[in-house]
Amino acid sequence: MSLTHLDADGSAHMVDVGGKAVTRRIAVATGRITMSTEALTAIRDGLVKKGDVLAVARVAGIMAAKRTSDLIPLCHPLPLTKASIDFAFEANAIRVTATAATEGKTGVEMEALTATSTALLTIYDMAKAIDKAMVIDGICLLEKQGGKSGDWVRD
């Protein structure tokens, strides 16, 4: 298997997607942040002094998806048609699921992963005064649709 971001000499380069077809592309990523019962309750009940943690994390995730090419060196800037962040409360954790979509020549996996990561980091930032021992883990791609390699879903 060859890596698309390396040229024949092994140097990093941005992939030329000029010849690829424009298709609908969607990616979904997830991750979670575990925390104390006190922090989880404060977030759920809107008692965190910095404000509405999930509202801010949602906006941060969407903003991050839109700026992925500014953060990941070899990513193409993409006109997103969708960037959404969903939250689910779990036992001592909050799960973040991000969806990114575009009509384009390259996929949106990095946008979904960046959105997930940034939303999780924002939750940590806003609630760290309550629980500095929070742990972010399990960030991964759940599925992707479109493009030359077709659809993929995590087992």
N, C-alpha and C positions, 0 to 999 in steps of 0.2 A: 504494500500500500504506500502510495506517495502522498506527501503532505502538500496541499495546494498553496500554502503560504511560503513555501521554500522554492527558490529557482534551482536550475540545474547545478549551480555552484554551492547550493546550501544556504544562500543568503535569503533573508526575509524580504518579502515583497507583497504588495497589494495585488490580489488576484484580478485579472481583467475579466469583467463580467459582460463586456460589450456585446459579445455574440450570443449571450443567453436569451432565452425567451422570457417575456414578462408573464408571470403567473401569479395567482393568488397564493400567498404564503402566510402561514399561521404557525406560531410556536407557543407552547404553554410550559412554564417552569414553576417549580415550587421549592419551598424551604420552610424551616420552622425555627422558632426561638423559644427555648424552654426558660422558665422563670419560676420564682417563688409564688406561692398562692397569694401573698400580699400584692405583688406587682400585677399579677393577672387580674385580681379583683379590682385594683385601682384603675387599670386600663379599661376593663369591661364596664365599670361603673362611672367612668369619666371623671375620676378623682385625681388624675396626675396633674401636678401644679403647672407643667408646661403647656397643658391644653389637651385637645382631643387627639390622642396618640394615633389612632387608626386613620383619622381624616388627614393628618399631616403625612403619615407614612404612605397613604394612597397617592397623594399629590407628589411626594418625593419619588415614588416608584415610577409614576407616569413621566415625570420630568427626566428621570434617569434613562428610561427607554428611549426618549426622544434625543438624548445626548450620548448614546452609546458610542458612536464613532469618535466622539471627543475623548473618550476614556480608554477604549480598547484600540491600540495603535493601527491595526490592519483592517478594521471594520469599515465597510462602506457606509456613508451617510444615507439613510433611507427615509422616504416619506411614509411615515406610519399612517395607516388608515384606522388602527385601533391600538390602544394601550390601556389595559385594565388591570386592576389589582383587587383581589378578593381575599377576605380573611375568614378563618375558621378557628374558633376556640377549641382547644383540645385539653386533656388533663395536663395542667401545668405548662401549657404551651399555646402559642398562636401560630397557625399555619398561614403562610402567604402563598397565593397562587397568582401568577401574572400571565396575561395573554397579550401577545403582540401580533399584529397583522399588517401586511402591505400588499400592494400590487407591484411586483418588482422583479429584478433579475437575480436577487440573492436573498437568502433566508433571514429570518428574524429571531433565530435562536438566541443570539447574544443579547438582543434587546429584551427578550423575556427573562433571561438569566440576570441581566443587569438590573432590571426593574425589581425582581424578587430580592436580590441582594441588598439593594438600596432601601427598599421598604423595611426589610429586617433590620438593617443598620439604624434606620430612623427610629424604629421601635426601641432598640437598645438605647440610643441617645436620649430619647425622651423619658425613659423609665429607669435610667441607670442610678438615679438618686435613691430609688427604692431597692434596687437589686443589681449590684455590680457583677454578680456571678451568673448572669444570664448567658446562655450558650446558643449560638446560631449554628445550625447544622442541616444536613440533608438537602442542600441546594442542588437541584438537578433538573434536567430537561425531562418533561413528562411526554411530550409529543410534538411532532412537527408535521406540517402538511405542505404539499406543493414542491415545485422544483424538480430538477433532473433526477435526484435520488428518490423522489416519491415520498410517500407518507411513512412515518415511523411512530411507534408507540412503545413506551417503556413497559417491559414485562412486569 
